[in-house]
Amino acid sequence: MQSYEDAARLQLLAPELFDLNRESASVKSLYGLEADETRDFGTRCLIARRMLERDVRFIQIWSGAGGPKNNWDNHSQHSYGSYHGLQDRLTNPSQVSSRI
């Protein structure tokens, strides 16, 4: 029964959880939401943080809507480098947590 109650609670929290308009401009900036090249992945990371704050038990952040190329989780262009661009996409976690 507890699992059903947890699932219902999480579903009721979903609209608020995904409403990033509640975040300050400084937090959005830390996650890279103002730049085209970091917006997608930054949004995913920010939503993941908001999920953690609401006790979601399992969270997976996936980057690469364009398929297995040109993203940090690269499965096809190994000469491109599995971690190419990752440093540019991520904000230092200690920088983020200290400013929230």
C-alpha positions as CSV (number, residue, x, y, z in Angstrom):
1,M,0.0,0.0,0.0
2,Q,2.9,2.4,0.8
3,S,4.2,2.0,-2.8
4,Y,0.9,3.1,-4.2
5,E,0.7,6.1,-1.8
6,D,4.3,7.1,-2.8
7,A,3.4,6.8,-6.5
8,A,0.3,9.0,-6.1
9,R,2.3,11.6,-4.1
10,L,5.0,11.8,-6.8
11,Q,2.4,12.1,-9.6
12,L,0.7,14.9,-7.7
13,L,4.0,16.7,-7.3
14,A,4.9,16.4,-11.0
15,P,3.4,19.7,-12.3
16,E,5.2,21.7,-9.7
17,L,8.4,19.7,-10.1
18,F,8.7,20.5,-13.8
19,D,7.8,24.2,-13.4
20,L,11.2,25.8,-13.7
21,N,9.7,29.3,-13.6
22,R,9.9,28.9,-9.9
23,E,13.7,28.9,-10.0
24,S,15.7,32.1,-9.7
25,A,17.6,33.6,-12.7
26,S,20.9,32.9,-10.9
27,V,20.1,29.2,-10.5
28,K,19.0,28.9,-14.1
29,S,22.3,30.6,-15.1
30,L,24.3,28.1,-13.0
31,Y,22.7,25.3,-14.8
32,G,23.4,26.9,-18.2
33,L,19.7,27.4,-19.2
34,E,20.5,30.7,-20.9
35,A,22.8,29.2,-23.6
36,D,21.5,27.1,-26.5
37,E,24.4,24.6,-26.2
38,T,23.9,23.9,-22.5
39,R,20.1,24.4,-22.1
40,D,19.0,20.8,-22.7
41,F,21.4,19.1,-20.5
42,G,21.2,21.9,-17.8
43,T,17.4,21.5,-17.7
44,R,17.7,17.8,-17.2
45,C,20.2,18.3,-14.3
46,L,18.0,21.0,-12.7
47,I,15.0,18.7,-12.9
48,A,17.0,15.9,-11.4
49,R,18.0,18.1,-8.5
50,R,14.4,19.1,-8.0
51,M,13.5,15.3,-8.0
52,L,16.1,14.6,-5.3
53,E,14.7,17.4,-3.2
54,R,11.3,15.6,-3.4
55,D,12.7,12.2,-2.4
56,V,12.5,10.5,-5.8
57,R,14.4,7.2,-5.3
58,F,15.8,6.7,-8.8
59,I,16.9,9.4,-11.2
60,Q,18.7,8.9,-14.5
61,I,19.9,11.9,-16.5
62,W,20.2,11.1,-20.2
63,S,21.9,13.4,-22.7
64,G,21.7,12.7,-26.4
65,A,18.2,13.2,-27.9
66,G,20.0,13.1,-31.3
67,G,21.0,9.5,-30.8
68,P,24.4,8.0,-29.8
69,K,26.5,10.7,-31.4
70,N,27.9,14.0,-30.3
71,N,27.1,13.7,-26.6
72,W,29.0,12.7,-23.6
73,D,27.4,9.2,-23.5
74,N,28.9,8.4,-26.9
75,H,28.4,4.9,-28.3
76,S,29.4,5.4,-31.9
77,Q,32.1,8.0,-32.4
78,H,34.8,6.7,-30.2
79,S,37.5,8.8,-31.9
80,Y,35.4,11.8,-30.9
81,G,36.0,10.9,-27.3
82,S,33.5,9.7,-24.8
83,Y,33.9,12.7,-22.6
84,H,34.4,15.4,-25.2
85,G,32.5,18.5,-24.2
86,L,31.4,17.1,-20.9
87,Q,33.4,19.7,-18.9
88,D,31.8,22.5,-20.9
89,R,28.3,21.1,-20.3
90,L,28.5,20.6,-16.5
91,T,28.7,23.3,-13.9
92,N,30.9,22.5,-10.9
93,P,28.6,20.8,-8.4
94,S,30.1,22.6,-5.5
95,Q,29.5,25.9,-7.2
96,V,25.9,25.1,-7.8
97,S,25.2,23.8,-4.3
98,S,26.9,26.8,-2.6
99,R,24.7,29.3,-4.5
100,I,21.3,27.6,-4.2
